Amino acid sequence: MAKTYQNFKSLKNWAEDDRPREKLMLKGKASLSDAELLAIIMGSGNKEETAVDLAKRILNDVQNNWHELSRLSLKQLMNYKGIGEAKAISIITALEIGNRKSLQFALEKPKVTSSSEVFDVLRPHLADLNVEEFWVMFLNQANKVISIERVSSGGISYTLADPRLIFRTALEKFATAIIVAHNHPSGNIKPSEQDIRLTKKLVECGQILDVAVLDHLIVTQKDYFSFRDENKM
């Protein structure tokens, strides 16, 4: 067991200017102080101060207020030792991004409640293809779409989908449910034996990982087949 930890590098042993970055990686963005956030933007300090110490001094001069910091000009920022043009531009840019973010609302994720709604969303991706592709719709607990991704592309008559890849992505995205779909370029919506076996395998994997497989659609230009609607799941 001692060998396992032999090469472990504790936070206190990292270079001063790298510590905020490593802290973010280990503990997440919410763990960082305002000075540490600003230090990451600057990247480094000066000969007398670490990036964090310089950030603390700058923030202290503006009463630790981001709005006041955003009012400083390029020239005013460059008056601080260790802040050159590139760093000053980085600070101004980061603050402007924050300002624009505050003026926007989060995009509303579409919600799907039926196979027809899924078909409407996926049809533009799948209907007109000349080869089979396999796509996955990742959903949250409210059945709102987190993302839609192509996981494989095959030949004219079949494509392979790896359940390991699908569920790994689902777990990475904190999805609680998925809907899978692929197209039949031939226009025939009848599922093949391979389609049936794959659907069964995905459902079984989802049950183990607590990620519900809500449906499997076969999509053509004009129509679709839903395993859920046809009680094939």
N, C-alpha and C positions, 0 to 999 in steps of 0.2 A: 504493500500500500504506500510505503514511503516514496517509492520510485514514481508513483503516479503524480505526486505533488512536487517532485524534484525541480521541474522546470517552471513551476507556477510563479508568476511575477506579481507581487502584491502592489496595490495602488500606490503605497508610499514610495515604492522604488521606481515608479515611472518618472520620466522627465517632467519638470514642473509644468511646462506649457502643454504637455500631452494629457495631463491628468483630467481636465474637464471632458475631453473626448472619450477617454477610457471610462470615466464615471457614467457618461451617457450610455455607452455600450453595455455596461454591467448593470446599471440601476434604472435606466430609462431617462427620458428627457425631463420628466417632472421632478427628478431629484436635483437638478441643477439650479444653483442660485442665479440671480440676474447677472452677477459679475462673471460667473462661469460661462453663461450663454454668450455674453459679449466677448469673452476671452476666446471662445471657439471661432467667432466671426473674425477676430483680429489675427488669430493664429499664433502670434508670439508677442512678447513684451519688448523691453529694451535691456540694455546692459545692467541697469540697476533694479529693474522690476520684472517680475514674471508677468505673463499675460493677464492672470487673474488680479494681481496687485494693480496693474495699470488700469484694468477695467474698473476696479473698485474706486480708484481715484477719479476716473472720468465720471462715473455714475454719481459719486459724492458731489461733484461740482454741479450736477444738474438735479440735486435733491433726490437721487435714485428714482428718477421719473423718466420713462421711455419717451413720453411726449416731449419733454424738454430736451432730451438728447436728440430727437429727430429735428429739432429746430436749429441745431448747430450746422454751420456751413462747412463745406469742404475745407476751407482755410482754417476755420476755428478748430476742427478736429486735427488738422495737421500741425497745430501749435503744440500738441502733446508729443513729447519725445518718444519715438518708436512708432508713431503713426505717420506713415507716408501716404502718398496719393492713393496707392492701391488699397491699403487698409481703410482709409477714409471712405473711399468709394464703396467698399464692401459693407461698411457699417451703414452708410446711407441707403444702399440698396436693400439690405436686410430689413431696415426700419420701414422702408417704403412698401415692401412686400407685406409686412405686418399691418400696415395702414390699409392697404387695399383689401387684405383678407377680412379686416374688421368691417368693411363696407359691404361684404358679400354674405349671402345666406348659403348654408350647405345645400348642395344639390339633393333634391328629393329622389330617392331611389325608387324605381318602378316596382310595383307589387304585382305578383302573378297569383291568380286564384283558380285558374282553369287551364286545361290543355289548349284551348283556343287562344288564350292570351299568350301562352308560351309560343305557340305557332306564329302568332303575329310578330313576336320579338325575334324569333330565330329564322323566320322565313327569308329575310334579306341576306342572311349569312349563308344559307344552305340551299335554297330552292334552285338556283340556276347553275350549280356546279356540275362539272362533267366527271368528277371523281368523288368518291365517298369521303366525307370528313366527319369527325366525331367531335361534338361540342358539349361543354358542360356549363350549366347555369348554377352559380353558387348563391345560396340564399341564407338570410339570417332568420331569426326566430319568428319574425313577422311576415315571412315569405317575401321580403323585399330583396331585390337583386343586388348582390355585392359586386359580382362581375360575371362576365360571359367570356369563356375562353375556348379556343380550339385546342384539343389535346392530341389529335392525330389526323393524318391525311393518308389515304390509301389509293387503291386502284379504282377501276371502273365498277367493280362488283362488290368490293368489300374493303373495310378498314379495320385496324386493330386498335383497341383501347386498353390501356394498362390500368387496372384498378388501383394499383399502388400509387401511380402518378396522380390519379384523380383524387384519391382520398388524402394523399399527402398535401396536395394543393388546398383541399377543403379545410384541413386542419390548420394550415398556415393562415388561411383567410378567416378562421374562426366561424366557418359556415356550419349551420346546424342542419342544413338540408341541401340536396342537389337535385337537379333535373338534367338528365342526359338526352342527347339527341344526335341523330345522324341522318344523312340524306340517302335516298336511292335514286341515282341518276336515271335509272330505267323508267321511273315513274310508277313502279309497282310498290304499293305501300305495305304489302304483306310481309310480316317479319320472317326472316330466315331462322333456321335452327340455331345458327350461330348467334343471331340477335337474341333469341330466347335464352340461350345458355348464359350469354354475357349479362343480360338483365338480372337473371337469378343470382349470378355471382356478385354483382354490384349490390343487390339488396342484402345479401348475406354479409358482405363486408361492411356495409353501412350499419347493420344491426350491431355488429361487434364494436364498431368505433363510435356508435351513437350519432351517426350522421344519416338522416333519413333520405332514402332515394324515393322521391315523390312520383317520378314518372320517367318514361323513356319514350321519346317521340321519334317516329320515322317520318321524314319530311320529303315531300316532292314539290313540284312547282305549284300545284293546285290543291293539294290535299295533304293529310297527315294521318298517321296511325298512333294512337295513344295506348300504351300498355295498361295504364291505369284505367282509362275509360272502358277498355275491353276486358277488364278483370284478369289481366295476364301477369299481375305482380303479386 
